[in-house]
Amino acid sequence: MKNLSLRNNGNNYISDFFSDPFDSFFRPFFKEERVYPMKTDITETDKAYTLEIDLPGFDKKDIKLDYENGYITVSASRSEKEEEKKSYIRRERSVSSSRSYYIGEVDENNVSAKFEGGVLTITVPKKEEEKPVKRGINID
């Protein structure tokens, strides 16, 4: 059993008592930042990449997309209402989140996105490869 009186790292002792014993053992090795709050599926076809990102609880107006140097960055942020501020024992649902995805050189002018049912779907067309032009050379 854990010696709860020796643990004072900002966590609530009641929730620690009922949590998985392995959770507290591995906690020092894994930082919270490594957990990706935006669960994502990425698929690829010959012509495009498709990213499906779970963003439950966010509205379309809360989401921002950027593309720079081969990275798509998705940021989602919602404000807490004053009347909803509570004293939480444990809080796992995020108020804001951001994640970047490296997709390389793409046709950035034709990227499209839609948000439906808490899922953001981004379609990123691949840049068409420039085909070498074959031309004849005149001989003098």
Secondary structure, 3 states (H helix, E strand, C coil): CCCHHHCCCCCCHHHHHHCCHHHHHHHHHCCHHHCCCCCEEEEECCCEEEEEEECCCCCHHHEEEEEECCEEEEEEECCCCHHHCCCCCCCCCCCEEEEEEECCCECHHHCEEEEECCEEEEEEEECCCCCCCCCCCCCC
